Amino acid sequence: MRMIESDLKLFRHEFAAKMESLEKRFNIKINLGNISYNDAGFTSKISVKRIDIDTGTVMIDPNAEKKARLHLSIHLKDANICMGPIFGEKWKTICGNIITITDWKSKNSRFPVIYEHDGKTYKGQVNLITGRA
């Protein structure tokens, strides 16, 4: 039997519905990634992240903020500007926009900054940031 896109969309929807009970039970967020398929079947990646019980948000790698602070202080040439929290704070960009840094992917050397602007999530370079807003 051939795999068709409508079957995969239905699978994704039913998968999410079945995973809700596990998410609530273990305080986690389960995400089914992109699906690649052919006539024989399909493959996908499942990612699981812990949820902070106090805030109800997905937990971030505790070392990510330390790495972000180090890289930003080197880029901005001012260690004092990077004192305090990095994530969740407002930052100015070279275009004059105000963004909120949400995560730091140190393995991605080209686009390590994960940020939100106008309700959407983007990735960007370190030199995008010019200072605190």
C-alpha positions in Angstrom: 0.0 0.0 0.0 1.4 3.4 -0.9 1.9 6.1 1.6 0.0 9.3 0.7 0.1 12.7 2.3 -3.4 12.7 3.6 -2.6 9.5 5.6 0.4 11.1 7.0 -1.5 14.2 8.1 -4.1 12.0 9.7 -1.3 10.0 11.4 0.3 13.3 12.7 -3.1 14.4 14.1 -3.8 11.1 15.8 -0.3 10.9 17.2 -0.6 14.3 18.8 -3.9 13.3 20.3 -2.5 10.1 21.8 0.6 11.8 23.2 -1.4 14.4 25.2 -1.9 11.9 28.0 1.8 11.1 28.2 2.6 14.8 28.1 0.4 15.6 31.1 1.5 12.5 33.0 5.2 13.2 32.7 5.3 17.0 32.3 6.9 16.8 28.9 6.3 18.2 25.4 6.4 15.7 22.6 7.0 16.9 19.0 6.8 14.8 15.9 9.3 16.3 13.4 9.2 16.3 9.6 8.0 13.1 7.9 9.9 11.6 5.0 8.1 8.9 3.2 8.2 6.5 0.3 6.2 3.5 -0.9 7.7 1.3 1.8 6.9 3.5 4.8 8.0 6.7 6.5 10.5 8.1 9.0 10.3 10.9 11.4 12.2 12.3 14.4 10.5 12.6 17.8 11.8 15.2 20.3 10.8 15.3 23.9 11.4 18.3 26.2 10.7 18.7 29.9 8.1 21.3 31.1 8.9 23.6 34.0 6.1 22.9 36.5 6.2 26.4 38.0 6.0 28.3 34.7 4.4 25.8 32.4 7.0 26.5 29.7 9.5 24.2 27.9 12.8 24.0 29.9 15.9 25.3 28.2 19.4 23.8 28.5 20.8 25.4 31.6 24.2 25.8 30.0 22.7 27.7 27.0 22.3 31.0 28.9 26.0 30.8 30.1 27.1 30.2 26.5 24.9 33.1 25.2 26.3 35.4 27.9 29.9 34.6 26.9 29.3 35.0 23.2 27.4 38.2 23.6 29.9 39.8 25.9 32.7 39.0 23.4 30.6 40.4 20.5 29.4 43.5 22.3 32.9 44.0 23.9 31.1 44.8 27.2 30.7 42.1 29.9 28.5 44.4 32.0 25.8 44.6 29.4 25.4 40.8 29.6 25.0 40.5 33.3 21.6 39.3 34.4 19.3 37.2 32.4 19.7 36.9 28.6 16.7 34.8 27.7 13.3 36.5 27.9 14.9 40.0 27.8 14.4 42.6 25.1 17.4 43.3 22.8 18.1 45.8 20.0 19.2 44.6 16.5 21.2 46.3 13.8 17.9 47.0 12.0 16.5 48.8 15.0 14.0 46.0 15.8 13.4 44.9 19.3 13.7 41.1 19.7 13.4 38.6 22.6 16.2 36.0 22.8 14.6 32.6 23.6 17.4 30.1 23.1 21.1 29.7 22.1 22.3 26.8 19.8 26.0 26.8 20.4 26.5 23.9 17.9 25.1 26.1 15.1 28.1 28.4 14.7 26.5 30.4 11.9 23.0 31.1 13.4 23.2 30.4 17.1 20.7 33.0 18.3 17.1 31.8 18.5 14.8 34.8 18.9 11.2 36.0 18.7 9.9 39.0 16.8 6.3 39.9 16.2 5.2 36.5 17.5 7.3 34.5 15.2 10.5 32.5 16.0 13.7 33.1 14.0 17.4 32.1 14.1 20.1 34.7 13.5 23.8 35.6 13.8 25.4 37.0 16.9 26.3 40.3 15.1 22.5 40.9 14.7 22.4 42.1 18.3 23.6 45.6 19.2 22.6 45.9 22.9 19.8 45.8 25.4 16.6 47.5 24.5 
